[in-house]
Amino acid sequence: MNEVYVKAREFKKKYPMTISWRLKAHSKIIVTHLNPGEEIKYVFACQKNDNPLDIITTYVIALTNKRILLGQKRLLFGYFFTAITPDLFNDLKVEMGLIWGKIRIDTVKEEVVLSNIQKEALDDIETMITEYMMEEKQKYPQRINQN
C-alpha cells in the first residue's frame, strides 16, 4: 500500500461522514505525479464540486513539501490531476453547514471547491493548508507594485 492511500484511509476513519470513495484508485494518481524529493505531509479526501447533491466526484488531496496535489481516477479510463503551487495560491475560505462543510481555495487562475467534508475535519484541513502556504510563500520574493 502506498503512503497516500494509508493517510487517506486514516482521514476517512477519523472523519467517516466525509463523502468519499475509491480512495485507493485516486491515491495512485497522486503517487504517479510525485516529483523526486517530494514528501507527503497531509492527505484528505472529499468531493471537488460546489453542488452538495453531486457525490460522485471524489478526489484525494495531498499536501506535499512543494505543492498541493488533487487526483481523481475516472471510472473507466483516464484521470484528472491538478497541482497548486504556493505562488499561485491566493486565499482559503471555510464554509460550515449542518453536517458538511466546504473549503474554497482561491488561486490565480481558478477557485477550487472541496465539498462534502465532515464539519469536524474543516479545522484540521484549514490549519494544515494555511500553515503550509504561509511557510512556503515566505520562500518567494515579494513583488513590489511600482505604479
LINZIRA-V305490 format. One record per backbone hydrogen bond with DSSP energy under -1.0 kcal/mol. CO is the residue of the C=O (numbers start at 1). NH is the residue of the N-H. E is the energy in kcal/mol with one decimal. If there is no record, write none. Layout:
CO/NH/E + CO/NH/E
//
This chain:
2/6/-2.0 + 3/7/-2.2 + 4/8/-2.3 + 5/9/-2.5 + 6/10/-2.0 + 7/11/-2.1 + 8/12/-2.3 + 9/13/-2.4 + 10/14/-2.1 + 11/15/-2.4 + 15/18/-1.5 + 22/26/-2.1 + 23/27/-2.5 + 24/28/-1.5 + 26/30/-1.2 + 27/31/-2.3 + 28/32/-2.2 + 29/33/-1.3 + 31/34/-1.2 + 35/38/-2.1 + 39/65/-1.2 + 42/63/-3.2 + 44/61/-3.4 + 46/59/-3.0 + 47/115/-3.3 + 51/54/-1.2 + 57/48/-2.1 + 59/46/-1.9 + 60/71/-2.3 + 61/44/-2.5 + 62/69/-3.0 + 63/41/-3.5 + 63/42/-1.4 + 67/64/-2.7 + 68/84/-2.9 + 69/62/-2.7 + 70/82/-2.5 + 71/60/-2.3 + 72/80/-2.9 + 78/74/-1.8 + 80/72/-2.6 + 82/70/-3.0 + 84/68/-2.5 + 85/88/-1.7 + 88/108/-1.8 + 91/106/-2.8 + 93/104/-3.2 + 95/102/-3.1 + 99/119/-1.8 + 100/97/-2.3 + 101/117/-1.9 + 102/95/-2.7 + 103/114/-3.0 + 104/93/-2.5 + 105/112/-3.0 + 106/90/-3.1 + 106/91/-1.6 + 110/107/-3.0 + 112/105/-3.0 + 114/103/-2.7 + 115/47/-2.4 + 116/19/-2.0 + 117/101/-2.5 + 118/121/-2.1 + 121/125/-2.4 + 122/126/-2.8 + 123/127/-2.5 + 124/128/-2.5 + 125/129/-2.6 + 126/130/-2.7 + 127/131/-2.5 + 128/132/-2.0 + 129/133/-2.8 + 130/134/-2.6 + 131/135/-2.1 + 132/136/-2.6 + 133/137/-2.9 + 136/139/-1.5 + 137/140/-1.3
//
